[in-house]
Amino acid sequence: MSLKVICIGAGYFARFQYNAWKRLPETTVVAALNRTPEKLTGIAEEYGIPRIAALSDLETVLDEEKPDFVDIITPPETHLDLVERIAAKGIHIICQKPVAPSEEASRAVVAAAAKHGVRLMIHENWRWQPWYREMKRQLEAGAIGDLYSIAVRMRMGDGWPEDAYLARQPFFRDYPRLLIYETGVHFLDTFRFLGGEITSVDARLHQRNPDIKGEDAGQVVCGFASGATAVLDASRYNEADTADARYTFGTVRLDGSKGHLELDLEGGLTLKPLGEDPRPIDYFHERRDFAGDCVHAIQRHFVDCMLHDTPFESTGEDYLRTVTLVEAAYRSAAHNQVETIG
């Protein structure tokens, strides 16, 4: 069975998604839309997309092409309007994160899809990075026993120059909220994936580059319902000791009752049981497309769920729990207090 796809967007990250759809034999991108359709010309040629159109023609293209789903790859402030228009036609949706600029608007996005009975998945690709899938397998196999803590150190080094972000994602400079809203959300969702639900958040956020509007560094401590703890120590300002900080986006250590797992900047995973020598874990990862080819992995999952009518990992309803954590982090930083998650 082949699924017909319409994609909306032509920004920096869109090419990863177009490429993943092309690599999936069950999907065909039948049209691509953008506010300025001329930006799609190169994309259409590269990925063999037969139709490009202006976003103002969305309803016409949907009616004529009759897609099985739409991939929304546009800025967050556009998502609510697009989801409402697409869902009203009974078409399923995969939508980029952030879901929307606020928690209220994010809930409205999810409600719009639910109102019309369409399936909505949030394109949260971080947990699909191969090292996190392997960590999850190791945890479920009991390799380190009960999980005690997760510690992430992220140093991107792309945020310190005066022209920071202009080459790749210039809109970052104008985000009033940056680190947690755009990047930290990935880690908060991955913490949930690895450790379960989070019941408290304590955050300290900082703006290091005076030429941008939002925070670009900070620390977030999360408490799990299980009693475990996760710590995100992140900065887009300072640099990591690697030529490619965007491969793993940081180092990770998981401590447990029987030992620990550790991820290095090159994707290497090490298991060290208590009292034993450390040993590398042999698992597959490669420098393909974005962060270990995680975009292809999440879109493979989406297609499988569509074809077999099985649940998405990142349903809109579930992802609202991650959005709640983002908002809790900002409240915590603003009021210098721990936020409890009900």
ROVEX-526416 format. One record per atom (N, C-alpha, C): x, y, z; residue in three letters. Coordinates in steps of 0.02 Angstrom, whole numbers, padded with zeros to 5 digits, always signed. Layout:
XYZala ...
***
This chain:
+00042-00060+00000met +00000+00000+00000met +00044+00062+00000met +00026+00112-00039ser +00063+00174-00042ser +00022+00230-00010ser +00056+00269+00032leu +00024+00326+00066leu +00044+00390+00030leu -00007+00431+00014lys +00007+00494-00019lys +00017+00549+00034lys +00071+00587+00024val +00091+00637+00073val +00091+00706+00040val +00067+00756+00076ile +00079+00826+00058ile +00121+00857+00113ile +00174+00891+00094cys +00218+00924+00142cys +00209+00999+00137cys +00212+01032+00195ile +00207+01105+00197ile +00270+01132+00231ile +00309+01170+00195gly +00369+01201+00223gly +00430+01191+00179gly +00477+01238+00185ala +00537+01236+00143ala +00598+01263+00181ala +00596+01260+00248gly +00650+01286+00288gly +00709+01238+00294gly +00756+01256+00338tyr +00817+01217+00346tyr +00802+01144+00361tyr +00757+01130+00408phe +00747+01061+00429phe +00703+01022+00381phe +00667+01056+00338ala +00620+01021+00294ala +00653+00969+00250ala +00714+00982+00227arg +00747+00935+00182arg +00758+00867+00215arg +00770+00866+00280phe +00778+00801+00313phe +00714+00761+00307phe +00657+00794+00313gln +00593+00759+00310gln +00575+00739+00239gln +00586+00782+00191tyr +00575+00763+00122tyr +00617+00703+00103tyr +00680+00704+00125asn +00724+00648+00109asn +00701+00583+00140asn +00678+00587+00202ala +00654+00526+00235ala +00592+00497+00200ala +00546+00540+00179trp +00487+00515+00144trp +00508+00481+00079trp +00556+00511+00044lys +00579+00481-00018lys +00610+00412-00007lys +00643+00403+00049arg +00676+00339+00064arg +00627+00286+00087arg +00568+00305+00107leu +00518+00256+00130leu +00477+00232+00070leu +00480+00169+00054pro +00447+00145-00007pro +00371+00149-00005pro +00342+00156+00055glu +00269+00158+00059glu +00241+00229+00053glu +00283+00279+00044thr +00258+00347+00042thr +00277+00382-00024thr +00233+00424-00047thr +00245+00465-00106thr +00223+00536-00091thr +00270+00583-00096val +00252+00654-00087val +00221+00679-00152val +00156+00693-00150val +00120+00712-00211val +00119+00787-00222val +00133+00825-00169ala +00134+00898-00175ala +00171+00928-00116ala +00199+00987-00127ala +00231+01025-00074ala +00207+01097-00078ala +00194+01127-00020leu +00169+01195-00018leu +00213+01238+00027leu +00214+01302+00013asn +00251+01349+00055asn +00221+01418+00044asn +00230+01461+00093arg +00204+01529+00085arg +00233+01562+00023arg +00298+01550+00011thr +00330+01573-00051thr +00350+01511-00090thr +00310+01489-00137pro +00320+01424-00171pro +00385+01420-00210pro +00414+01476-00231glu +00476+01473-00268glu +00533+01442-00227glu +00527+01444-00161lys +00578+01413-00119lys +00576+01337-00124lys +00522+01310-00152leu +00515+01238-00159leu +00543+01210-00224leu +00564+01253-00269thr +00585+01229-00335thr +00641+01179-00331thr +00693+01195-00294gly +00750+01149-00287gly +00730+01085-00252gly +00688+01091-00200ile +00665+01032-00164ile +00625+00986-00210ile +00581+01016-00249ala +00540+00975-00294ala +00582+00938-00345ala +00633+00971-00371glu +00677+00939-00419glu +00718+00884-00387glu +00743+00897-00327glu +00786+00848-00293glu +00748+00786-00272glu +00686+00794-00251tyr +00649+00737-00223tyr +00592+00713-00268tyr +00589+00739-00329gly +00540+00714-00377gly +00468+00728-00358gly +00455+00788-00332ile +00388+00806-00311ile +00352+00838-00370ile +00296+00811-00392pro +00265+00834-00454pro +00229+00900-00450pro +00211+00922-00390arg +00170+00983-00385arg +00195+01027-00328arg +00204+01091-00342ile +00217+01139-00289ile +00165+01194-00294ile +00149+01223-00237ala +00095+01273-00236ala +00105+01321-00178ala +00071+01377-00181ala +00071+01425-00126ala +00026+01399-00070ala +00044+01417-00009leu +00004+01395+00049leu -00067+01421+00044leu -00077+01476+00011ser -00145+01503+00002ser -00190+01456-00038ser -00160+01409-00074asp -00198+01360-00113asp -00208+01294-00077asp -00199+01294-00011leu -00200+01231+00027leu -00263+01191+00016leu -00322+01222+00024glu -00384+01184+00018glu -00392+01153-00051glu -00374+01191-00102thr -00379+01165-00170thr -00334+01104-00180thr -00272+01109-00156val -00225+01053-00164val -00248+00993-00125val -00273+01003-00065leu -00298+00947-00025leu -00356+00912-00060leu -00402+00952-00087asp -00460+00923-00121asp -00440+00884-00184asp -00391+00910-00220glu -00372+00878-00284glu -00325+00818-00274glu -00281+00822-00226glu -00231+00769-00217glu -00255+00714-00169glu -00300+00731-00124lys -00328+00682-00076lys -00273+00642-00041lys -00230+00676-00003pro -00175+00641+00031pro -00200+00599+00090pro -00161+00549+00107asp -00175+00510+00167asp -00155+00549+00230asp -00104+00590+00224phe -00084+00633+00281phe -00044+00692+00255phe -00038+00742+00300val +00001+00802+00285val +00057+00808+00336val +00115+00826+00312asp +00174+00838+00355asp +00183+00914+00361asp +00172+00940+00421ile +00179+01012+00434ile +00249+01026+00458ile +00288+01064+00419ile +00358+01079+00434ile +00368+01155+00434ile +00322+01190+00466thr +00321+01262+00466thr +00333+01289+00537thr +00343+01355+00545pro +00354+01383+00612pro +00295+01370+00658pro +00307+01366+00723pro +00255+01347+00771pro +00193+01392+00772pro +00202+01456+00757glu +00145+01502+00759glu +00095+01488+00703glu +00114+01447+00653thr +00068+01430+00598thr +00029+01366+00610thr +00048+01328+00660his +00023+01259+00666his -00052+01255+00681his -00077+01298+00725leu -00147+01293+00743leu -00193+01303+00683leu -00180+01355+00644asp -00221+01369+00585asp -00217+01311+00535asp -00156+01285+00524leu -00148+01230+00476leu -00183+01167+00499leu -00175+01150+00563val -00207+01089+00589val -00283+01095+00584val -00309+01153+00601glu -00382+01162+00597glu -00406+01153+00525glu -00370+01180+00476arg -00392+01176+00406arg -00384+01106+00378arg -00331+01072+00397ile -00319+01004+00371ile -00365+00954+00405ile -00370+00959+00471ala -00412+00912+00508ala -00486+00917+00488ala -00508+00977+00470ala -00577+00987+00449ala -00594+00946+00387ala -00544+00927+00350lys -00554+00885+00290lys -00543+00811+00305lys -00533+00795+00369gly -00526+00725+00388gly -00459+00693+00370gly -00407+00734+00364ile -00342+00710+00342ile -00295+00706+00403ile -00259+00652+00409his -00214+00641+00465his -00152+00686+00459his -00117+00695+00516ile -00065+00747+00519ile -00005+00723+00559ile +00055+00739+00535ile +00116+00737+00575ile +00142+00808+00576ile +00157+00834+00635cys +00171+00905+00644cys +00236+00916+00682cys +00278+00961+00656gln +00341+00977+00689gln +00330+01007+00758gln +00381+01000+00800lys +00382+01036+00864lys +00422+01100+00854lys +00417+01149+00898pro +00367+01155+00950pro +00295+01153+00921pro +00250+01126+00961val +00181+01118+00937val +00150+01186+00922val +00162+01234+00966ala +00135+01302+00959ala +00174+01347+01006ala +00165+01413+01001pro +00205+01459+01043pro +00188+01456+01118pro +00131+01429+01137ser +00112+01426+01208ser +00079+01360+01223ser +00073+01345+01288glu +00038+01284+01308glu -00035+01286+01288glu -00067+01344+01296glu -00137+01352+01277glu -00147+01338+01203glu -00104+01367+01161ala -00110+01355+01089ala -00094+01283+01071ala -00047+01252+01107ser -00031+01182+01094ser -00091+01138+01109ser -00126+01153+01163arg -00186+01114+01180arg -00240+01125+01127arg -00243+01185+01099ala -00292+01198+01046ala -00276+01158+00983ala -00211+01150+00967val -00191+01109+00910val -00215+01038+00919val -00203+01010+00977val -00222+00941+00991val -00298+00934+00990val -00332+00983+01018ala -00405+00981+01019ala -00435+00985+00949ala -00403+01024+00905ala -00428+01030+00836ala -00426+00963+00800ala -00371+00926+00809ala -00366+00861+00777ala -00418+00812+00807ala -00425+00814+00873ala -00472+00769+00906ala -00544+00784+00885ala -00560+00847+00877lys -00628+00868+00858lys -00650+00835+00793lys -00603+00828+00747his -00620+00800+00681his -00601+00726+00675his -00577+00697+00730gly -00563+00625+00730gly -00504+00604+00687gly -00456+00649+00677val -00397+00631+00637val -00339+00615+00683val -00292+00575+00658arg -00234+00557+00697arg -00182+00612+00692arg -00151+00628+00749leu -00100+00680+00753leu -00040+00652+00790leu +00018+00656+00756met +00081+00638+00788met +00127+00698+00786met +00162+00710+00841ile +00211+00764+00844ile +00279+00736+00822ile +00312+00773+00778his +00376+00751+00749his +00432+00762+00800his +00429+00724+00854glu +00480+00728+00907glu +00532+00674+00893glu +00584+00693+00855asn +00631+00643+00830asn +00686+00625+00879asn +00696+00664+00933trp +00754+00653+00977trp +00757+00583+01005trp +00700+00560+01032arg +00698+00494+01062arg +00711+00439+01011arg +00711+00456+00946trp +00725+00408+00893trp +00798+00407+00873trp +00839+00448+00905gln +00911+00443+00893gln +00934+00373+00916gln +00977+00341+00877pro +00991+00269+00890pro +01019+00255+00959pro +01058+00301+00987trp +01086+00290+01054trp +01032+00289+01107trp +00979+00330+01100tyr +00926+00329+01149tyr +00883+00266+01142tyr +00873+00242+01080arg +00837+00179+01072arg +00876+00122+01105arg +00944+00124+01098glu +00985+00071+01129glu +00985+00078+01205glu +00988+00139+01231met +00983+00148+01303met +00918+00119+01330met +00864+00131+01295lys +00800+00105+01316lys +00801+00028+01317lys +00831-00001+01265arg +00836-00074+01263arg +00877-00100+01322arg +00932-00067+01337gln +00974-00088+01393gln +00937-00081+01459gln +00900-00027+01467leu +00861-00019+01529leu +00809-00074+01536leu +00774-00088+01482glu +00721-00139+01485glu +00750-00209+01496glu +00812-00219+01475ala +00845-00283+01486ala +00875-00288+01556ala +00872-00234+01595gly +00898-00235+01663gly +00973-00228+01668gly +01005-00201+01616ala +01078-00198+01614ala +01108-00158+01671ala +01072-00104+01693ile +01099-00064+01749ile +01050-00064+01807ile +01002-00110+01807gly +00955-00115+01862gly +00905-00058+01863gly +00885-00038+01923asp +00837+00018+01930asp +00872+00083+01912asp +00838+00125+01874leu +00867+00188+01853leu +00868+00237+01912leu +00928+00264+01925tyr +00936+00314+01978tyr +00938+00385+01950tyr +00976+00395+01896ser +00984+00463+01871ser +01003+00465+01797ser +00987+00521+01765ile +01008+00536+01697ile +01043+00603+01698ile +01102+00608+01669ala +01139+00671+01667ala +01159+00685+01595ala +01137+00742+01569val +01153+00764+01501val +01194+00827+01504val +01248+00829+01467arg +01286+00891+01457arg +01287+00908+01383arg +01255+00963+01364met +01252+00985+01295met +01290+01051+01287met +01336+01052+01241arg +01373+01113+01224arg +01375+01118+01148arg +01335+01164+01119met +01329+01168+01047met +01380+01213+01014met +01398+01269+01047gly +01448+01314+01020gly +01427+01351+00957gly +01362+01351+00941asp +01339+01387+00882asp +01307+01453+00901asp +01308+01470+00966gly +01271+01529+00988gly +01313+01587+01014gly +01379+01583+01008trp +01420+01637+01036trp +01437+01694+00987trp +01441+01683+00921pro +01461+01739+00877pro +01406+01793+00873pro +01425+01852+00849glu +01376+01905+00839glu +01323+01884+00788glu +01343+01843+00739asp +01296+01821+00688asp +01267+01752+00703asp +01264+01734+00766ala +01240+01668+00786ala +01173+01652+00754ala +01167+01590+00728tyr +01106+01560+00700tyr +01085+01588+00631tyr +01117+01641+00608leu +01094+01671+00545leu +01101+01624+00486leu +01153+01584+00484ala +01165+01540+00426ala +01114+01484+00421ala +01092+01457+00478arg +01049+01397+00477arg +00977+01412+00496arg +00967+01443+00554gln +00899+01455+00579gln +00895+01525+00609gln +00893+01576+00567pro +00897+01645+00590pro +00841+01666+00638pro +00783+01633+00633phe +00728+01650+00677phe +00743+01636+00750phe +00794+01594+00764phe +00814+01582+00833phe +00832+01647+00868phe +00859+01694+00832arg +00882+01756+00863arg +00824+01797+00892arg +00765+01788+00865asp +00708+01828+00886asp +00661+01791+00934asp +00675+01727+00946tyr +00633+01690+00993tyr +00641+01721+01063tyr +00587+01742+01096pro +00593+01767+01164pro +00611+01711+01214pro +00596+01649+01194arg +00616+01590+01232arg +00651+01543+01182arg +00712+01523+01197leu +00751+01485+01148leu +00772+01417+01173leu +00816+01414+01222leu +00849+01351+01239leu +00800+01296+01256leu +00754+01309+01303ile +00708+01257+01325ile +00652+01247+01274ile +00625+01302+01249tyr +00569+01299+01201tyr +00588+01261+01138tyr +00649+01273+01112glu +00667+01245+01048glu +00710+01182+01053glu +00756+01180+01101thr +00804+01124+01106thr +00792+01082+01168thr +00785+01114+01225gly +00776+01077+01287gly +00715+01034+01288gly +00663+01053+01250val +00603+01013+01246val +00619+00942+01223val +00668+00936+01178his +00688+00869+01154his +00712+00826+01212his +00754+00855+01254phe +00782+00817+01310phe +00729+00801+01362phe +00684+00848+01374leu +00630+00834+01422leu +00587+00776+01398leu +00573+00774+01333asp +00535+00718+01306asp +00575+00653+01311asp +00640+00657+01297thr +00682+00597+01301thr +00688+00573+01373thr +00691+00618+01421phe +00690+00598+01491phe +00628+00557+01505phe +00571+00579+01480arg +00508+00542+01490arg +00513+00473+01457arg +00541+00471+01397phe +00549+00408+01361phe +00591+00358+01400phe +00644+00382+01431leu +00690+00338+01467leu +00669+00323+01538leu +00641+00373+01572gly +00629+00367+01644gly +00558+00370+01667gly +00511+00381+01623gly +00441+00385+01644gly +00420+00457+01659gly +00363+00464+01692glu +00335+00531+01701glu +00374+00571+01753glu +00376+00636+01741ile +00413+00684+01783ile +00364+00721+01827ile +00381+00729+01891thr +00335+00759+01939thr +00360+00825+01967thr +00422+00845+01951ser +00447+00910+01975ser +00500+00936+01927ser +00504+01002+01923val +00553+01035+01880val +00583+01095+01916val +00649+01100+01915asp +00685+01156+01945asp +00735+01181+01893asp +00727+01244+01871ala +00767+01269+01815ala +00802+01335+01831ala +00862+01342+01803arg +00899+01405+01804arg +00919+01419+01732arg +00897+01475+01705leu +00908+01490+01634leu +00946+01555+01627leu +00987+01560+01573his +01031+01617+01565his +01035+01639+01492his +01046+01703+01481gln +01059+01729+01414gln +01133+01750+01411gln +01173+01712+01372arg +01244+01725+01367arg +01261+01772+01308arg +01225+01765+01253asn +01238+01807+01195asn +01191+01867+01196asn +01217+01928+01203pro +01174+01987+01209pro +01140+02006+01143pro +01159+01974+01088asp +01131+01992+01023asp +01069+01952+01005asp +01046+01908+01049ile +00985+01871+01037ile +00934+01889+01092ile +00873+01866+01085lys +00820+01887+01132lys +00807+01836+01187lys +00820+01772+01174gly +00802+01721+01222gly +00860+01693+01261gly +00845+01646+01305glu +00897+01613+01345glu +00934+01562+01301glu +00999+01555+01312asp +01038+01508+01272asp +01081+01461+01315asp +01070+01462+01381ala +01105+01416+01425ala +01062+01405+01487ala +01075+01349+01521gly +01037+01337+01582gly +01045+01267+01609gly +01017+01258+01667gln +01016+01193+01700gln +00944+01178+01722gln +00923+01116+01710val +00856+01094+01729val +00862+01028+01766val +00833+01025+01826val +00832+00964+01866val +00761+00938+01868val +00752+00876+01848cys +00686+00845+01845cys +00682+00787+01894cys +00627+00784+01931gly +00614+00727+01975gly +00561+00682+01945gly +00576+00617+01943phe +00529+00568+01914phe +00482+00540+01968phe +00425+00516+01946ala +00379+00482+01992ala +00412+00422+02025ala +00460+00392+01991ser +00495+00333+02018ser +00544+00350+02074ser +00560+00414+02081gly +00611+00435+02129gly +00678+00450+02096gly +00685+00435+02032ala +00747+00450+01996ala +00751+00526+01981ala +00810+00547+01959thr +00822+00618+01944thr +00855+00624+01876thr +00838+00677+01839ala +00872+00692+01776ala +00898+00764+01779ala +00957+00774+01752val +00988+00841+01751val +01007+00857+01679val +00983+00913+01655leu +01004+00940+01590leu +01048+01001+01603leu +01110+00997+01582asp +01157+01053+01587asp +01174+01072+01515asp +01144+01127+01490ala +01145+01141+01419ala +01167+01212+01404ala +01203+01219+01348ser +01223+01285+01324ser +01231+01282+01249ser +01200+01330+01215arg +01213+01339+01144arg +01271+01387+01134arg +01294+01419+01187tyr +01347+01469+01183tyr +01416+01437+01184tyr +01430+01398+01236asn +01496+01367+01242asn +01503+01306+01198asn +01566+01287+01185glu +01581+01236+01135glu +01595+01168+01167glu +01583+01116+01127ala +01602+01048+01145ala +01668+01030+01111ala +01702+00982+01138asp +01766+00960+01110asp +01755+00908+01057asp +01724+00929+01001thr +01711+00884+00945thr +01701+00926+00883thr +01715+00897+00826ala +01705+00932+00763ala +01631+00934+00742ala +01590+00892+00773asp +01520+00887+00753asp +01476+00882+00815asp +01462+00938+00846ala +01421+00939+00906ala +01349+00919+00891ala +01329+00921+00828arg +01260+00906+00810arg +01248+00832+00796arg +01297+00790+00810tyr +01286+00718+00801tyr +01246+00690+00859tyr +01274+00692+00919thr +01238+00668+00978thr +01207+00725+01018thr +01228+00787+01005phe +01205+00846+01042phe +01225+00844+01115phe +01274+00803+01132gly +01298+00804+01201gly +01317+00735+01226gly +01340+00734+01288thr +01356+00671+01322thr +01300+00654+01370thr +01291+00589+01383val +01237+00566+01426val +01263+00511+01472val +01244+00512+01534arg +01260+00457+01580arg +01197+00437+01617arg +01183+00372+01618leu +01129+00343+01657leu +01158+00300+01712leu +01142+00317+01774asp +01163+00277+01831asp +01105+00234+01856asp +01120+00173+01876gly +01069+00129+01903gly +01095+00088+01961gly +01053+00045+01987ser +01070+00005+02045ser +01123-00048+02030ser +01135-00063+01966lys +01183-00115+01948lys +01241-00089+01906lys +01243-00023+01893gly +01298+00003+01853gly +01276+00065+01814gly +01312+00080+01760his +01294+00139+01721his +01306+00129+01647his +01271+00171+01608leu +01280+00177+01536leu +01306+00246+01521leu +01350+00252+01471glu +01377+00318+01455glu +01382+00326+01379glu +01359+00384+01355leu +01363+00402+01284leu +01415+00456+01274leu +01460+00447+01225asp +01509+00498+01210asp +01486+00540+01150asp +01527+00589+01132leu +01508+00636+01079leu +01509+00606+01009leu +01538+00546+01002glu +01541+00513+00937glu +01491+00457+00929glu +01445+00451+00977gly +01394+00400+00973gly +01413+00335+01006gly +01472+00332+01036gly +01492+00271+01071gly +01456+00262+01136gly +01431+00201+01148leu +01397+00184+01211leu +01438+00134+01250leu +01445+00147+01314thr +01483+00102+01358thr +01439+00080+01416thr +01442+00015+01431leu +01408-00013+01489leu +01459-00033+01540leu +01450-00010+01603lys +01494-00030+01657lys +01453-00056+01716lys +01447-00123+01721pro +01414-00151+01780pro +01457-00137+01842pro +01426-00130+01900leu +01463-00118+01962leu +01515-00173+01973leu +01576-00153+01988gly +01629-00201+02003gly +01660-00235+01944gly +01639-00216+01883glu +01665-00247+01822glu +01698-00195+01777glu +01736-00218+01729asp +01767-00173+01681asp +01714-00145+01633asp +01722-00084+01610pro +01676-00057+01560pro +01683-00094+01494pro +01628-00099+01457arg +01631-00132+01392arg +01588-00094+01342arg +01613-00085+01282pro +01573-00049+01231pro +01513-00090+01210pro +01460-00055+01194ile +01399-00087+01169ile +01400-00083+01092ile +01393-00140+01061asp +01393-00144+00988asp +01321-00133+00963asp +01309-00075+00935tyr +01242-00060+00907tyr +01252-00017+00846tyr +01201-00013+00804phe +01209+00022+00741phe +01191+00096+00748phe +01237+00139+00725his +01224+00210+00717his +01268+00236+00662his +01245+00287+00626glu +01284+00313+00571glu +01272+00388+00563glu +01322+00422+00534arg +01316+00494+00520arg +01280+00503+00454arg +01215+00498+00458arg +01174+00505+00399arg +01117+00554+00414arg +01110+00603+00371asp +01059+00655+00381asp +01065+00685+00451asp +01012+00685+00490phe +01013+00722+00554phe +01019+00675+00614phe +01071+00686+00655ala +01078+00654+00721ala +01065+00579+00720ala +01106+00543+00681gly +01100+00471+00679gly +01041+00446+00639gly +01018+00487+00591asp +00962+00468+00547asp +00896+00460+00584asp +00887+00501+00636cys +00827+00493+00678cys +00764+00516+00643cys +00771+00561+00593val +00711+00583+00557val +00681+00525+00517val +00724+00487+00485his +00701+00428+00449his +00669+00378+00498his +00699+00370+00556ala +00673+00322+00605ala +00603+00341+00629ala +00593+00405+00645ile +00527+00424+00669ile +00475+00420+00614ile +00495+00438+00553gln +00447+00435+00498gln +00432+00362+00478gln +00480+00317+00488arg +00468+00246+00479arg +00415+00223+00530arg +00421+00246+00592his +00372+00229+00644his +00303+00256+00626his +00301+00319+00603phe +00236+00349+00584phe +00202+00308+00530phe +00239+00290+00479val +00210+00252+00423val +00186+00183+00447val +00226+00149+00487asp +00205+00084+00513asp +00140+00089+00552asp +00135+00141+00593cys +00074+00150+00633cys +00014+00167+00589cys +00026+00206+00537met -00029+00222+00490met -00052+00159+00454met -00005+00119+00431leu -00023+00060+00392leu -00057+00006+00434leu -00038+00001+00497his -00063-00053+00540his -00112-00028+00593his -00129+00037+00591asp -00177+00066+00638asp -00156+00053+00710asp -00093+00065+00725thr -00066+00058+00793thr -00050+00126+00821thr -00043+00132+00887pro -00033+00198+00919pro +00035+00228+00903pro +00037+00294+00895phe +00100+00330+00890phe +00132+00335+00958phe +00198+00338+00960glu +00232+00353+01024glu +00217+00425+01046glu +00219+00471+00999ser +00211+00542+01017ser +00144+00568+00991ser +00090+00542+01019thr +00025+00570+01002thr +00021+00642+01026thr -00025+00680+00998gly -00033+00748+01021gly -00048+00751+01095gly -00093+00707+01118glu -00113+00707+01189glu -00053+00692+01234glu -00013+00643+01215asp +00044+00625+01257asp +00096+00681+01257asp +00106+00712+01199tyr +00158+00763+01194tyr +00141+00825+01235tyr +00078+00836+01250leu +00060+00892+01293leu +00093+00886+01362leu +00108+00825+01383arg +00143+00817+01447arg +00213+00846+01443arg +00245+00839+01385thr +00311+00869+01375thr +00305+00945+01372thr +00253+00970+01338val +00241+01043+01335val +00232+01071+01405val +00197+01034+01448thr +00188+01056+01517thr +00254+01063+01553thr +00301+01018+01539leu +00367+01022+01570leu +00405+01084+01547leu +00398+01101+01483val +00430+01162+01457val +00405+01223+01495val +00339+01228+01501glu +00310+01285+01536glu +00331+01286+01609glu +00335+01227+01640ala +00357+01223+01710ala +00428+01248+01718ala +00471+01232+01670ala +00541+01255+01673ala +00544+01331+01671ala +00504+01363+01629tyr +00505+01436+01626tyr +00476+01467+01689tyr +00424+01438+01716arg +00396+01464+01779arg +00447+01456+01835arg +00480+01399+01838ser +00529+01387+01889ser +00585+01438+01887ser +00611+01451+01827ala +00665+01500+01819ala +00642+01570+01837ala +00580+01587+01818ala +00555+01654+01831ala +00544+01667+01905ala +00523+01616+01942his +00505+01624+02012his +00556+01594+02060his +00610+01565+02031asn +00663+01536+02073asn +00636+01485+02123asn +00595+01439+02097gln +00566+01389+02140gln +00554+01324+02101gln +00547+01270+02138val +00532+01205+02107val +00458+01204+02088val +00445+01182+02027glu +00376+01175+02004glu +00355+01102+02009glu +00298+01091+02041thr +00270+01023+02047thr +00222+01011+01990thr +00228+00953+01960ile +00186+00933+01904ile +00131+00888+01930ile +00069+00909+01921gly +00012+00871+01947gly -00003+00810+01905gly 
***
